[in-house]
Amino acid sequence: QVQLVESGGGSVQAGGSLRLSCAASGYTYSISCMGWFRQAPGKEREGVATIDSDGSTSYADSVKGRFTISQDNAKSTLYLQMNSLKPEDTAMYYCAAKPFSASGWTYWGQGTQVTVSS
């Protein structure tokens, strides 16, 4: 089992920055990929950014050039640096992990709210 706990959300004005963190514990050696997802009220959950065990990253078009996903050397903490925030970035942000043994995102955190005001 893997446990994920997000932190770092909050309220910020447009153009501002926030850094989200996701602390992973448990069988973290079993994780092949980690990612950030978000869900705004009335909208479907969408992928924001992912990072594989080899360090390769991918981003949604809407956040490219503004958000950066990273993790510490021990791969126990995942980060999402969010710059130039826009009101449309307002959402609940979730951390997720995919184990080597699964094809889908198996583990999820409880989420952290990000609110961007204009």
Jmol script that loads the backbone (N, CA, C; Angstrom):
load data "model"
ATOM      1  N   GLN A   1       0.833  -1.191   0.000  1.00  0.00           N
ATOM      2  CA  GLN A   1       0.000   0.000   0.000  1.00  0.00           C
ATOM      3  C   GLN A   1       0.874   1.250   0.000  1.00  0.00           C
ATOM      4  N   VAL A   2       0.353   2.296  -0.590  1.00  0.00           N
ATOM      5  CA  VAL A   2       1.024   3.592  -0.620  1.00  0.00           C
ATOM      6  C   VAL A   2       0.043   4.646  -0.117  1.00  0.00           C
ATOM      7  N   GLN A   3       0.513   5.498   0.768  1.00  0.00           N
ATOM      8  CA  GLN A   3      -0.300   6.593   1.265  1.00  0.00           C
ATOM      9  C   GLN A   3       0.237   7.911   0.699  1.00  0.00           C
ATOM     10  N   LEU A   4      -0.683   8.779   0.305  1.00  0.00           N
ATOM     11  CA  LEU A   4      -0.322  10.062  -0.283  1.00  0.00           C
ATOM     12  C   LEU A   4      -1.035  11.176   0.459  1.00  0.00           C
ATOM     13  N   VAL A   5      -0.287  12.203   0.841  1.00  0.00           N
ATOM     14  CA  VAL A   5      -0.873  13.333   1.560  1.00  0.00           C
ATOM     15  C   VAL A   5      -0.406  14.629   0.907  1.00  0.00           C
ATOM     16  N   GLU A   6      -1.353  15.383   0.374  1.00  0.00           N
ATOM     17  CA  GLU A   6      -1.026  16.654  -0.287  1.00  0.00           C
ATOM     18  C   GLU A   6      -1.041  17.813   0.698  1.00  0.00           C
ATOM     19  N   SER A   7      -0.305  18.848   0.356  1.00  0.00           N
ATOM     20  CA  SER A   7      -0.313  20.093   1.126  1.00  0.00           C
ATOM     21  C   SER A   7       0.132  21.222   0.209  1.00  0.00           C
ATOM     22  N   GLY A   8      -0.054  22.446   0.672  1.00  0.00           N
ATOM     23  CA  GLY A   8       0.440  23.597  -0.069  1.00  0.00           C
ATOM     24  C   GLY A   8      -0.594  24.388  -0.830  1.00  0.00           C
ATOM     25  N   GLY A   9      -1.828  23.909  -0.824  1.00  0.00           N
ATOM     26  CA  GLY A   9      -2.864  24.659  -1.516  1.00  0.00           C
ATOM     27  C   GLY A   9      -3.182  25.955  -0.785  1.00  0.00           C
ATOM     28  N   GLY A  10      -3.990  26.784  -1.421  1.00  0.00           N
ATOM     29  CA  GLY A  10      -4.377  28.043  -0.801  1.00  0.00           C
ATOM     30  C   GLY A  10      -5.005  28.976  -1.807  1.00  0.00           C
ATOM     31  N   SER A  11      -5.148  30.212  -1.403  1.00  0.00           N
ATOM     32  CA  SER A  11      -5.732  31.238  -2.258  1.00  0.00           C
ATOM     33  C   SER A  11      -4.657  32.205  -2.696  1.00  0.00           C
ATOM     34  N   VAL A  12      -4.677  32.577  -3.954  1.00  0.00           N
ATOM     35  CA  VAL A  12      -3.669  33.473  -4.511  1.00  0.00           C
ATOM     36  C   VAL A  12      -4.309  34.296  -5.615  1.00  0.00           C
ATOM     37  N   GLN A  13      -3.754  35.460  -5.863  1.00  0.00           N
ATOM     38  CA  GLN A  13      -4.250  36.286  -6.955  1.00  0.00           C
ATOM     39  C   GLN A  13      -3.644  35.821  -8.282  1.00  0.00           C
ATOM     40  N   ALA A  14      -4.336  36.127  -9.345  1.00  0.00           N
ATOM     41  CA  ALA A  14      -3.848  35.778 -10.676  1.00  0.00           C
ATOM     42  C   ALA A  14      -2.444  36.338 -10.877  1.00  0.00           C
ATOM     43  N   GLY A  15      -1.598  35.503 -11.475  1.00  0.00           N
ATOM     44  CA  GLY A  15      -0.209  35.881 -11.666  1.00  0.00           C
ATOM     45  C   GLY A  15       0.707  35.391 -10.561  1.00  0.00           C
ATOM     46  N   GLY A  16       0.118  34.934  -9.479  1.00  0.00           N
ATOM     47  CA  GLY A  16       0.897  34.476  -8.344  1.00  0.00           C
ATOM     48  C   GLY A  16       1.384  33.042  -8.498  1.00  0.00           C
ATOM     49  N   SER A  17       2.030  32.548  -7.448  1.00  0.00           N
ATOM     50  CA  SER A  17       2.612  31.209  -7.473  1.00  0.00           C
ATOM     51  C   SER A  17       2.241  30.434  -6.220  1.00  0.00           C
ATOM     52  N   LEU A  18       2.207  29.130  -6.369  1.00  0.00           N
ATOM     53  CA  LEU A  18       2.036  28.208  -5.252  1.00  0.00           C
ATOM     54  C   LEU A  18       2.875  26.969  -5.529  1.00  0.00           C
ATOM     55  N   ARG A  19       3.301  26.299  -4.467  1.00  0.00           N
ATOM     56  CA  ARG A  19       3.966  25.016  -4.636  1.00  0.00           C
ATOM     57  C   ARG A  19       3.219  23.973  -3.830  1.00  0.00           C
ATOM     58  N   LEU A  20       2.742  22.967  -4.528  1.00  0.00           N
ATOM     59  CA  LEU A  20       2.074  21.846  -3.881  1.00  0.00           C
ATOM     60  C   LEU A  20       3.086  20.756  -3.570  1.00  0.00           C
ATOM     61  N   SER A  21       2.852  20.068  -2.464  1.00  0.00           N
ATOM     62  CA  SER A  21       3.682  18.929  -2.083  1.00  0.00           C
ATOM     63  C   SER A  21       2.803  17.714  -1.866  1.00  0.00           C
ATOM     64  N   CYS A  22       3.372  16.549  -2.115  1.00  0.00           N
ATOM     65  CA  CYS A  22       2.673  15.294  -1.876  1.00  0.00           C
ATOM     66  C   CYS A  22       3.656  14.347  -1.201  1.00  0.00           C
ATOM     67  N   ALA A  23       3.395  14.041   0.056  1.00  0.00           N
ATOM     68  CA  ALA A  23       4.256  13.130   0.799  1.00  0.00           C
ATOM     69  C   ALA A  23       3.781  11.705   0.604  1.00  0.00           C
ATOM     70  N   ALA A  24       4.673  10.857   0.109  1.00  0.00           N
ATOM     71  CA  ALA A  24       4.342   9.450  -0.127  1.00  0.00           C
ATOM     72  C   ALA A  24       4.976   8.581   0.950  1.00  0.00           C
ATOM     73  N   SER A  25       4.235   7.599   1.415  1.00  0.00           N
ATOM     74  CA  SER A  25       4.759   6.665   2.403  1.00  0.00           C
ATOM     75  C   SER A  25       4.235   5.266   2.097  1.00  0.00           C
ATOM     76  N   GLY A  26       4.833   4.291   2.736  1.00  0.00           N
ATOM     77  CA  GLY A  26       4.459   2.905   2.476  1.00  0.00           C
ATOM     78  C   GLY A  26       5.393   2.292   1.455  1.00  0.00           C
ATOM     79  N   TYR A  27       4.863   1.480   0.556  1.00  0.00           N
ATOM     80  CA  TYR A  27       5.665   0.770  -0.442  1.00  0.00           C
ATOM     81  C   TYR A  27       5.980   1.660  -1.643  1.00  0.00           C
ATOM     82  N   THR A  28       6.709   2.757  -1.376  1.00  0.00           N
ATOM     83  CA  THR A  28       7.002   3.709  -2.440  1.00  0.00           C
ATOM     84  C   THR A  28       7.901   3.122  -3.522  1.00  0.00           C
ATOM     85  N   TYR A  29       8.658   2.068  -3.203  1.00  0.00           N
ATOM     86  CA  TYR A  29       9.515   1.436  -4.198  1.00  0.00           C
ATOM     87  C   TYR A  29       8.695   0.769  -5.304  1.00  0.00           C
ATOM     88  N   SER A  30       7.404   0.563  -5.041  1.00  0.00           N
ATOM     89  CA  SER A  30       6.533  -0.095  -6.020  1.00  0.00           C
ATOM     90  C   SER A  30       5.953   0.883  -7.046  1.00  0.00           C
ATOM     91  N   ILE A  31       6.252   2.176  -6.887  1.00  0.00           N
ATOM     92  CA  ILE A  31       5.646   3.196  -7.741  1.00  0.00           C
ATOM     93  C   ILE A  31       6.434   3.387  -9.033  1.00  0.00           C
ATOM     94  N   SER A  32       5.740   3.342 -10.156  1.00  0.00           N
ATOM     95  CA  SER A  32       6.394   3.565 -11.444  1.00  0.00           C
ATOM     96  C   SER A  32       6.193   4.986 -11.951  1.00  0.00           C
ATOM     97  N   CYS A  33       5.127   5.617 -11.517  1.00  0.00           N
ATOM     98  CA  CYS A  33       4.805   6.944 -12.041  1.00  0.00           C
ATOM     99  C   CYS A  33       3.972   7.687 -11.010  1.00  0.00           C
ATOM    100  N   MET A  34       4.186   8.988 -10.898  1.00  0.00           N
ATOM    101  CA  MET A  34       3.361   9.821 -10.025  1.00  0.00           C
ATOM    102  C   MET A  34       2.848  11.013 -10.820  1.00  0.00           C
ATOM    103  N   GLY A  35       1.742  11.542 -10.368  1.00  0.00           N
ATOM    104  CA  GLY A  35       1.170  12.637 -11.122  1.00  0.00           C
ATOM    105  C   GLY A  35       0.288  13.545 -10.296  1.00  0.00           C
ATOM    106  N   TRP A  36      -0.020  14.665 -10.899  1.00  0.00           N
ATOM    107  CA  TRP A  36      -0.976  15.617 -10.327  1.00  0.00           C
ATOM    108  C   TRP A  36      -2.193  15.708 -11.233  1.00  0.00           C
ATOM    109  N   PHE A  37      -3.342  15.695 -10.606  1.00  0.00           N
ATOM    110  CA  PHE A  37      -4.606  15.832 -11.305  1.00  0.00           C
ATOM    111  C   PHE A  37      -5.389  16.961 -10.635  1.00  0.00           C
ATOM    112  N   ARG A  38      -6.395  17.469 -11.334  1.00  0.00           N
ATOM    113  CA  ARG A  38      -7.226  18.500 -10.719  1.00  0.00           C
ATOM    114  C   ARG A  38      -8.671  18.356 -11.189  1.00  0.00           C
ATOM    115  N   GLN A  39      -9.562  18.835 -10.331  1.00  0.00           N
ATOM    116  CA  GLN A  39     -10.985  18.801 -10.673  1.00  0.00           C
ATOM    117  C   GLN A  39     -11.633  20.088 -10.187  1.00  0.00           C
ATOM    118  N   ALA A  40     -12.191  20.810 -11.140  1.00  0.00           N
ATOM    119  CA  ALA A  40     -12.911  22.037 -10.819  1.00  0.00           C
ATOM    120  C   ALA A  40     -14.389  21.710 -10.645  1.00  0.00           C
ATOM    121  N   PRO A  41     -15.123  22.530  -9.919  1.00  0.00           N
ATOM    122  CA  PRO A  41     -16.557  22.264  -9.716  1.00  0.00           C
ATOM    123  C   PRO A  41     -17.290  22.140 -11.042  1.00  0.00           C
ATOM    124  N   GLY A  42     -18.053  21.058 -11.171  1.00  0.00           N
ATOM    125  CA  GLY A  42     -18.838  20.848 -12.379  1.00  0.00           C
ATOM    126  C   GLY A  42     -18.059  20.333 -13.564  1.00  0.00           C
ATOM    127  N   LYS A  43     -16.778  20.059 -13.361  1.00  0.00           N
ATOM    128  CA  LYS A  43     -15.951  19.574 -14.467  1.00  0.00           C
ATOM    129  C   LYS A  43     -15.367  18.210 -14.135  1.00  0.00           C
ATOM    130  N   GLU A  44     -14.936  17.511 -15.167  1.00  0.00           N
ATOM    131  CA  GLU A  44     -14.299  16.223 -14.954  1.00  0.00           C
ATOM    132  C   GLU A  44     -12.857  16.413 -14.472  1.00  0.00           C
ATOM    133  N   ARG A  45     -12.380  15.402 -13.784  1.00  0.00           N
ATOM    134  CA  ARG A  45     -10.985  15.433 -13.358  1.00  0.00           C
ATOM    135  C   ARG A  45     -10.072  15.373 -14.570  1.00  0.00           C
ATOM    136  N   GLU A  46      -8.997  16.147 -14.533  1.00  0.00           N
ATOM    137  CA  GLU A  46      -8.066  16.164 -15.653  1.00  0.00           C
ATOM    138  C   GLU A  46      -6.634  16.002 -15.159  1.00  0.00           C
ATOM    139  N   GLY A  47      -5.813  15.433 -15.998  1.00  0.00           N
ATOM    140  CA  GLY A  47      -4.409  15.296 -15.664  1.00  0.00           C
ATOM    141  C   GLY A  47      -3.680  16.614 -15.840  1.00  0.00           C
ATOM    142  N   VAL A  48      -2.787  16.909 -14.934  1.00  0.00           N
ATOM    143  CA  VAL A  48      -2.021  18.149 -14.979  1.00  0.00           C
ATOM    144  C   VAL A  48      -0.576  17.871 -15.384  1.00  0.00           C
ATOM    145  N   ALA A  49       0.054  16.949 -14.690  1.00  0.00           N
ATOM    146  CA  ALA A  49       1.458  16.636 -14.965  1.00  0.00           C
ATOM    147  C   ALA A  49       1.784  15.270 -14.388  1.00  0.00           C
ATOM    148  N   THR A  50       2.736  14.587 -15.025  1.00  0.00           N
ATOM    149  CA  THR A  50       3.195  13.291 -14.536  1.00  0.00           C
ATOM    150  C   THR A  50       4.709  13.229 -14.579  1.00  0.00           C
ATOM    151  N   ILE A  51       5.258  12.351 -13.737  1.00  0.00           N
ATOM    152  CA  ILE A  51       6.696  12.105 -13.749  1.00  0.00           C
ATOM    153  C   ILE A  51       6.926  10.607 -13.574  1.00  0.00           C
ATOM    154  N   ASP A  52       7.714  10.021 -14.473  1.00  0.00           N
ATOM    155  CA  ASP A  52       7.999   8.594 -14.428  1.00  0.00           C
ATOM    156  C   ASP A  52       9.196   8.311 -13.530  1.00  0.00           C
ATOM    157  N   SER A  53       9.434   7.035 -13.274  1.00  0.00           N
ATOM    158  CA  SER A  53      10.540   6.634 -12.408  1.00  0.00           C
ATOM    159  C   SER A  53      11.891   6.999 -13.012  1.00  0.00           C
ATOM    160  N   ASP A  54      11.928   7.189 -14.344  1.00  0.00           N
ATOM    161  CA  ASP A  54      13.197   7.588 -14.979  1.00  0.00           C
ATOM    162  C   ASP A  54      13.351   9.106 -15.045  1.00  0.00           C
ATOM    163  N   GLY A  55      12.380   9.806 -14.476  1.00  0.00           N
ATOM    164  CA  GLY A  55      12.459  11.260 -14.411  1.00  0.00           C
ATOM    165  C   GLY A  55      11.802  11.994 -15.558  1.00  0.00           C
ATOM    166  N   SER A  56      11.302  11.273 -16.551  1.00  0.00           N
ATOM    167  CA  SER A  56      10.647  11.937 -17.677  1.00  0.00           C
ATOM    168  C   SER A  56       9.317  12.516 -17.237  1.00  0.00           C
ATOM    169  N   THR A  57       8.976  13.657 -17.789  1.00  0.00           N
ATOM    170  CA  THR A  57       7.782  14.385 -17.371  1.00  0.00           C
ATOM    171  C   THR A  57       6.859  14.664 -18.550  1.00  0.00           C
ATOM    172  N   SER A  58       5.602  14.898 -18.230  1.00  0.00           N
ATOM    173  CA  SER A  58       4.639  15.313 -19.248  1.00  0.00           C
ATOM    174  C   SER A  58       3.672  16.291 -18.610  1.00  0.00           C
ATOM    175  N   TYR A  59       3.129  17.179 -19.421  1.00  0.00           N
ATOM    176  CA  TYR A  59       2.241  18.235 -18.922  1.00  0.00           C
ATOM    177  C   TYR A  59       1.024  18.387 -19.815  1.00  0.00           C
ATOM    178  N   ALA A  60      -0.063  18.802 -19.207  1.00  0.00           N
ATOM    179  CA  ALA A  60      -1.229  19.199 -19.987  1.00  0.00           C
ATOM    180  C   ALA A  60      -0.878  20.487 -20.724  1.00  0.00           C
ATOM    181  N   ASP A  61      -1.423  20.655 -21.904  1.00  0.00           N
ATOM    182  CA  ASP A  61      -1.134  21.848 -22.700  1.00  0.00           C
ATOM    183  C   ASP A  61      -1.458  23.134 -21.941  1.00  0.00           C
ATOM    184  N   SER A  62      -2.494  23.077 -21.126  1.00  0.00           N
ATOM    185  CA  SER A  62      -2.957  24.266 -20.424  1.00  0.00           C
ATOM    186  C   SER A  62      -1.978  24.769 -19.363  1.00  0.00           C
ATOM    187  N   VAL A  63      -1.028  23.928 -18.954  1.00  0.00           N
ATOM    188  CA  VAL A  63      -0.098  24.334 -17.892  1.00  0.00           C
ATOM    189  C   VAL A  63       1.352  24.354 -18.350  1.00  0.00           C
ATOM    190  N   LYS A  64       1.605  23.948 -19.584  1.00  0.00           N
ATOM    191  CA  LYS A  64       2.989  23.921 -20.082  1.00  0.00           C
ATOM    192  C   LYS A  64       3.614  25.308 -19.999  1.00  0.00           C
ATOM    193  N   GLY A  65       4.836  25.337 -19.494  1.00  0.00           N
ATOM    194  CA  GLY A  65       5.540  26.602 -19.365  1.00  0.00           C
ATOM    195  C   GLY A  65       5.231  27.353 -18.084  1.00  0.00           C
ATOM    196  N   ARG A  66       4.211  26.903 -17.356  1.00  0.00           N
ATOM    197  CA  ARG A  66       3.845  27.572 -16.110  1.00  0.00           C
ATOM    198  C   ARG A  66       4.029  26.669 -14.889  1.00  0.00           C
ATOM    199  N   PHE A  67       3.769  25.385 -15.051  1.00  0.00           N
ATOM    200  CA  PHE A  67       3.866  24.417 -13.952  1.00  0.00           C
ATOM    201  C   PHE A  67       5.082  23.529 -14.154  1.00  0.00           C
ATOM    202  N   THR A  68       5.680  23.113 -13.034  1.00  0.00           N
ATOM    203  CA  THR A  68       6.810  22.188 -13.077  1.00  0.00           C
ATOM    204  C   THR A  68       6.603  21.097 -12.036  1.00  0.00           C
ATOM    205  N   ILE A  69       6.658  19.835 -12.489  1.00  0.00           N
ATOM    206  CA  ILE A  69       6.548  18.697 -11.589  1.00  0.00           C
ATOM    207  C   ILE A  69       7.949  18.197 -11.269  1.00  0.00           C
ATOM    208  N   SER A  70       8.164  17.812 -10.025  1.00  0.00           N
ATOM    209  CA  SER A  70       9.473  17.287  -9.617  1.00  0.00           C
ATOM    210  C   SER A  70       9.285  16.397  -8.392  1.00  0.00           C
ATOM    211  N   GLN A  71      10.347  15.673  -8.050  1.00  0.00           N
ATOM    212  CA  GLN A  71      10.298  14.849  -6.840  1.00  0.00           C
ATOM    213  C   GLN A  71      11.680  14.826  -6.214  1.00  0.00           C
ATOM    214  N   ASP A  72      11.748  14.561  -4.927  1.00  0.00           N
ATOM    215  CA  ASP A  72      13.040  14.536  -4.256  1.00  0.00           C
ATOM    216  C   ASP A  72      13.769  13.242  -4.600  1.00  0.00           C
ATOM    217  N   ASN A  73      15.058  13.187  -4.252  1.00  0.00           N
ATOM    218  CA  ASN A  73      15.892  12.041  -4.637  1.00  0.00           C
ATOM    219  C   ASN A  73      15.364  10.730  -4.089  1.00  0.00           C
ATOM    220  N   ALA A  74      14.783  10.787  -2.919  1.00  0.00           N
ATOM    221  CA  ALA A  74      14.252   9.568  -2.312  1.00  0.00           C
ATOM    222  C   ALA A  74      12.905   9.186  -2.894  1.00  0.00           C
ATOM    223  N   LYS A  75      12.372  10.052  -3.755  1.00  0.00           N
ATOM    224  CA  LYS A  75      11.060   9.842  -4.380  1.00  0.00           C
ATOM    225  C   LYS A  75       9.965   9.690  -3.344  1.00  0.00           C
ATOM    226  N   SER A  76      10.183  10.346  -2.185  1.00  0.00           N
ATOM    227  CA  SER A  76       9.157  10.272  -1.161  1.00  0.00           C
ATOM    228  C   SER A  76       8.269  11.504  -1.151  1.00  0.00           C
ATOM    229  N   THR A  77       8.669  12.541  -1.873  1.00  0.00           N
ATOM    230  CA  THR A  77       7.858  13.748  -1.951  1.00  0.00           C
ATOM    231  C   THR A  77       7.771  14.219  -3.389  1.00  0.00           C
ATOM    232  N   LEU A  78       6.556  14.465  -3.814  1.00  0.00           N
ATOM    233  CA  LEU A  78       6.279  14.971  -5.148  1.00  0.00           C
ATOM    234  C   LEU A  78       5.905  16.434  -5.032  1.00  0.00           C
ATOM    235  N   TYR A  79       6.345  17.240  -5.984  1.00  0.00           N
ATOM    236  CA  TYR A  79       6.056  18.667  -5.960  1.00  0.00           C
ATOM    237  C   TYR A  79       5.380  19.115  -7.254  1.00  0.00           C
ATOM    238  N   LEU A  80       4.658  20.199  -7.142  1.00  0.00           N
ATOM    239  CA  LEU A  80       4.129  20.876  -8.324  1.00  0.00           C
ATOM    240  C   LEU A  80       4.307  22.369  -8.099  1.00  0.00           C
ATOM    241  N   GLN A  81       5.267  22.935  -8.788  1.00  0.00           N
ATOM    242  CA  GLN A  81       5.471  24.379  -8.733  1.00  0.00           C
ATOM    243  C   GLN A  81       4.565  25.026  -9.761  1.00  0.00           C
ATOM    244  N   MET A  82       3.708  25.909  -9.301  1.00  0.00           N
ATOM    245  CA  MET A  82       2.725  26.540 -10.179  1.00  0.00           C
ATOM    246  C   MET A  82       2.990  28.042 -10.219  1.00  0.00           C
ATOM    247  N   ASN A  83       3.359  28.534 -11.376  1.00  0.00           N
ATOM    248  CA  ASN A  83       3.627  29.965 -11.575  1.00  0.00           C
ATOM    249  C   ASN A  83       2.614  30.560 -12.539  1.00  0.00           C
ATOM    250  N   SER A  84       2.536  31.871 -12.546  1.00  0.00           N
ATOM    251  CA  SER A  84       1.623  32.592 -13.450  1.00  0.00           C
ATOM    252  C   SER A  84       0.221  32.009 -13.386  1.00  0.00           C
ATOM    253  N   LEU A  85      -0.259  31.820 -12.181  1.00  0.00           N
ATOM    254  CA  LEU A  85      -1.561  31.186 -11.998  1.00  0.00           C
ATOM    255  C   LEU A  85      -2.688  32.019 -12.580  1.00  0.00           C
ATOM    256  N   LYS A  86      -3.681  31.310 -13.105  1.00  0.00           N
ATOM    257  CA  LYS A  86      -4.848  31.929 -13.724  1.00  0.00           C
ATOM    258  C   LYS A  86      -6.107  31.496 -12.973  1.00  0.00           C
ATOM    259  N   PRO A  87      -7.167  32.283 -13.050  1.00  0.00           N
ATOM    260  CA  PRO A  87      -8.414  31.867 -12.382  1.00  0.00           C
ATOM    261  C   PRO A  87      -8.882  30.482 -12.820  1.00  0.00           C
ATOM    262  N   GLU A  88      -8.621  30.118 -14.069  1.00  0.00           N
ATOM    263  CA  GLU A  88      -9.042  28.813 -14.550  1.00  0.00           C
ATOM    264  C   GLU A  88      -8.223  27.663 -13.970  1.00  0.00           C
ATOM    265  N   ASP A  89      -7.186  27.977 -13.217  1.00  0.00           N
ATOM    266  CA  ASP A  89      -6.437  26.934 -12.513  1.00  0.00           C
ATOM    267  C   ASP A  89      -7.105  26.565 -11.185  1.00  0.00           C
ATOM    268  N   THR A  90      -8.141  27.290 -10.815  1.00  0.00           N
ATOM    269  CA  THR A  90      -8.855  27.002  -9.575  1.00  0.00           C
ATOM    270  C   THR A  90      -9.461  25.609  -9.614  1.00  0.00           C
ATOM    271  N   ALA A  91      -9.117  24.783  -8.641  1.00  0.00           N
ATOM    272  CA  ALA A  91      -9.586  23.400  -8.605  1.00  0.00           C
ATOM    273  C   ALA A  91      -9.076  22.726  -7.340  1.00  0.00           C
ATOM    274  N   MET A  92      -9.601  21.532  -7.106  1.00  0.00           N
ATOM    275  CA  MET A  92      -9.012  20.647  -6.099  1.00  0.00           C
ATOM    276  C   MET A  92      -7.913  19.869  -6.809  1.00  0.00           C
ATOM    277  N   TYR A  93      -6.722  19.901  -6.250  1.00  0.00           N
ATOM    278  CA  TYR A  93      -5.582  19.214  -6.834  1.00  0.00           C
ATOM    279  C   TYR A  93      -5.279  17.930  -6.069  1.00  0.00           C
ATOM    280  N   TYR A  94      -5.112  16.849  -6.834  1.00  0.00           N
ATOM    281  CA  TYR A  94      -4.866  15.539  -6.254  1.00  0.00           C
ATOM    282  C   TYR A  94      -3.535  14.977  -6.730  1.00  0.00           C
ATOM    283  N   CYS A  95      -2.862  14.314  -5.816  1.00  0.00           N
ATOM    284  CA  CYS A  95      -1.655  13.563  -6.121  1.00  0.00           C
ATOM    285  C   CYS A  95      -2.061  12.103  -6.340  1.00  0.00           C
ATOM    286  N   ALA A  96      -1.421  11.443  -7.294  1.00  0.00           N
ATOM    287  CA  ALA A  96      -1.739  10.045  -7.565  1.00  0.00           C
ATOM    288  C   ALA A  96      -0.473   9.282  -7.889  1.00  0.00           C
ATOM    289  N   ALA A  97      -0.529   7.974  -7.663  1.00  0.00           N
ATOM    290  CA  ALA A  97       0.619   7.106  -7.932  1.00  0.00           C
ATOM    291  C   ALA A  97       0.166   5.852  -8.650  1.00  0.00           C
ATOM    292  N   LYS A  98       1.012   5.426  -9.586  1.00  0.00           N
ATOM    293  CA  LYS A  98       0.740   4.217 -10.355  1.00  0.00           C
ATOM    294  C   LYS A  98       1.826   3.206 -10.057  1.00  0.00           C
ATOM    295  N   PRO A  99       1.471   2.035  -9.554  1.00  0.00           N
ATOM    296  CA  PRO A  99       2.498   1.024  -9.272  1.00  0.00           C
ATOM    297  C   PRO A  99       2.936   0.302 -10.545  1.00  0.00           C
ATOM    298  N   PHE A 100       4.108  -0.323 -10.484  1.00  0.00           N
ATOM    299  CA  PHE A 100       4.608  -1.107 -11.617  1.00  0.00           C
ATOM    300  C   PHE A 100       3.641  -2.236 -11.979  1.00  0.00           C
ATOM    301  N   SER A 101       2.926  -2.718 -10.983  1.00  0.00           N
ATOM    302  CA  SER A 101       2.067  -3.883 -11.183  1.00  0.00           C
ATOM    303  C   SER A 101       0.693  -3.543 -11.752  1.00  0.00           C
ATOM    304  N   ALA A 102       0.428  -2.258 -11.959  1.00  0.00           N
ATOM    305  CA  ALA A 102      -0.904  -1.858 -12.423  1.00  0.00           C
ATOM    306  C   ALA A 102      -0.799  -0.940 -13.631  1.00  0.00           C
ATOM    307  N   SER A 103      -1.870  -0.871 -14.393  1.00  0.00           N
ATOM    308  CA  SER A 103      -1.888   0.007 -15.554  1.00  0.00           C
ATOM    309  C   SER A 103      -2.561   1.337 -15.260  1.00  0.00           C
ATOM    310  N   GLY A 104      -3.241   1.416 -14.128  1.00  0.00           N
ATOM    311  CA  GLY A 104      -3.965   2.635 -13.805  1.00  0.00           C
ATOM    312  C   GLY A 104      -3.442   3.308 -12.551  1.00  0.00           C
ATOM    313  N   TRP A 105      -4.005   4.481 -12.280  1.00  0.00           N
ATOM    314  CA  TRP A 105      -3.634   5.238 -11.089  1.00  0.00           C
ATOM    315  C   TRP A 105      -4.339   4.607  -9.893  1.00  0.00           C
ATOM    316  N   THR A 106      -3.581   3.911  -9.091  1.00  0.00           N
ATOM    317  CA  THR A 106      -4.146   3.113  -8.013  1.00  0.00           C
ATOM    318  C   THR A 106      -4.305   3.880  -6.709  1.00  0.00           C
ATOM    319  N   TYR A 107      -3.348   4.742  -6.421  1.00  0.00           N
ATOM    320  CA  TYR A 107      -3.329   5.432  -5.130  1.00  0.00           C
ATOM    321  C   TYR A 107      -3.588   6.928  -5.329  1.00  0.00           C
ATOM    322  N   TRP A 108      -4.414   7.480  -4.445  1.00  0.00           N
ATOM    323  CA  TRP A 108      -4.799   8.879  -4.524  1.00  0.00           C
ATOM    324  C   TRP A 108      -4.719   9.537  -3.159  1.00  0.00           C
ATOM    325  N   GLY A 109      -4.363  10.811  -3.168  1.00  0.00           N
ATOM    326  CA  GLY A 109      -4.405  11.599  -1.947  1.00  0.00           C
ATOM    327  C   GLY A 109      -5.794  12.188  -1.752  1.00  0.00           C
ATOM    328  N   GLN A 110      -5.938  12.941  -0.678  1.00  0.00           N
ATOM    329  CA  GLN A 110      -7.250  13.492  -0.340  1.00  0.00           C
ATOM    330  C   GLN A 110      -7.524  14.813  -1.047  1.00  0.00           C
ATOM    331  N   GLY A 111      -6.496  15.408  -1.620  1.00  0.00           N
ATOM    332  CA  GLY A 111      -6.654  16.647  -2.370  1.00  0.00           C
ATOM    333  C   GLY A 111      -6.320  17.885  -1.559  1.00  0.00           C
ATOM    334  N   THR A 112      -5.932  18.924  -2.277  1.00  0.00           N
ATOM    335  CA  THR A 112      -5.678  20.222  -1.668  1.00  0.00           C
ATOM    336  C   THR A 112      -6.249  21.295  -2.593  1.00  0.00           C
ATOM    337  N   GLN A 113      -6.954  22.253  -2.018  1.00  0.00           N
ATOM    338  CA  GLN A 113      -7.683  23.239  -2.807  1.00  0.00           C
ATOM    339  C   GLN A 113      -6.776  24.386  -3.237  1.00  0.00           C
ATOM    340  N   VAL A 114      -6.865  24.741  -4.502  1.00  0.00           N
ATOM    341  CA  VAL A 114      -6.178  25.911  -5.046  1.00  0.00           C
ATOM    342  C   VAL A 114      -7.234  26.856  -5.602  1.00  0.00           C
ATOM    343  N   THR A 115      -7.209  28.090  -5.130  1.00  0.00           N
ATOM    344  CA  THR A 115      -8.156  29.089  -5.594  1.00  0.00           C
ATOM    345  C   THR A 115      -7.393  30.311  -6.097  1.00  0.00           C
ATOM    346  N   VAL A 116      -7.639  30.674  -7.344  1.00  0.00           N
ATOM    347  CA  VAL A 116      -6.960  31.804  -7.960  1.00  0.00           C
ATOM    348  C   VAL A 116      -8.000  32.875  -8.274  1.00  0.00           C
ATOM    349  N   SER A 117      -7.827  34.042  -7.712  1.00  0.00           N
ATOM    350  CA  SER A 117      -8.779  35.130  -7.922  1.00  0.00           C
ATOM    351  C   SER A 117      -8.222  36.123  -8.938  1.00  0.00           C
ATOM    352  N   SER A 118      -9.140  36.739  -9.662  1.00  0.00           N
ATOM    353  CA  SER A 118      -8.732  37.684 -10.714  1.00  0.00           C
ATOM    354  C   SER A 118      -8.594  39.091 -10.172  1.00  0.00           C
TER     355      SER A 118
END
end "model"
wireframe off; spacefill off
backbone 0.3
color backbone group
